[in-house]
């Protein structure tokens, strides 16, 4: 469990970023992520074809100068679809992290700050974490009905307890620190202490955990879409692209290969950044202390 | 020590009670009538009403809950709507491929992760260490279903070394069935080796810095003996923990991998149940797998008691 460090001041922040970027893996991860985000944002400008544009005569064409990543079973351009799919995959990851973080912080803070709430919340977290992530997400999507929104809600419910556990553990440490005691002695209200003094110091563990959750959420979304229990198969996500190309794997490997590489690269980048952040923010792992 | 066991046992029972409640609630959050959703748009009002009665959905929520707990105590997970058999029987029929897939994958994951993790820790900071850490990260980034498809394409379709899918058909020998599990187990094993590798490396690094290792070296013991006997023995507890937890997590991976390789396991059963909205099967599988996870966790804690005297406070 990462023990928090105080929020860095602006100059410290700049120093922190410089030190972070010195790590080759972090720099690589950030460059790849930036490229993915830029491709997603400027997809209509970059993609040579519309993602749904059919060209049956050109179906399953191999990669060439005309179709960089080849075409799929409907003659759609795999390159354009991979770029557009990145939009949704990144969107799902970002939305899940945001929602799971909000739920996780609220539950973790309440459990860590109010002893009466601690046991029930901790037990619910334990119970939620007993379910394998994909399986719980499948069950929730099955119950709520498959759609992009329900996938986001289901994955947020699945991952929020992981964040809550981290926040709870950090809060339990922080609430005993002398400055929190001093704030209490000064008569500052508990909600104020929680939001102004404790929340700020939770930034490090939440940031690290959030980065990993982003990666997990993207993998899980791809898994759900691949199984056909996530977003509609017509919507291009990296998972749905692999699922539809699966039948043609012997004759057109490129249909599944490129979306797969996109998943691996984006998840790997997130893990590299998360790893770097953890090493830098966890005092026990910092070699430069 | 007895008090500790009792506390852990009580904790486990509470967690299981919450797990049961969550499973019960999941089906009830379905927008609209779950019976109508299960039977699809072509069902008549009579069919829907009959299923509602059969599943007890016409009772109040409180009564449904009490009835559900009562059923569970008797070991009854309900009746599958589409398979026309009890959920326990459906799960039991499909347990074998999932069990052996999990076991096989764990063996492959350990065969990859343990030697590399130990060597990486021993050669901390070297090229091998950096390569191992990067490889672990890469392995954790690969979706198991995608790796499975690549393995099918290369090793099954192109080279013809392994069967493309299935579990060997009825009456096939044990060897034949395990042969069918090789590719799915490699796909799942490679992906899950990442976590074990990282833990092995970290745990070995912790131990290799301890005083007793320096003492062992000072005594003139060979490096092989120091690492494999003194260090590994002491680093083994966290490694065993993570292997146990990986086994539980693997069940989740098996859901997707079984679908790719067309294995008739629990994962495949769950996916087809979701596609057919067979809620009793989804509920039953969810409950059994979560219970397994809780039990594995409890077993690991008890194992700690046996192997680490410091826990016996």
Interface residues (C-beta under 8 A of the other chain):
Chain A: X25 X123 X124 X126 X127 X128 X130 X131 X132 X133 X134 X135 X136 X138 X139 X140 X141 X142 X143 X144 X145 X215 X219 X222 X223 X226 X227 X228 X229 X239 X242 X246 X249 X250 X253 X256 X257 X260 X263 X264 X265 X267 X268 X271 X272 X275
Chain B: X11 X14 X15 X16 X18 X19 X22 X26 X27 X29 X30 X31 X134 X137 X138 X140 X141 X142 X143 X145 X146 X149 X150 X152 X153 X157 X248 X249 X251 X252 X253 X255 X256 X259 X260 X270 X271 X274 X275 X277 X279 X282 X283 X285 X286 X289 X290 X291 X293 X294 X297
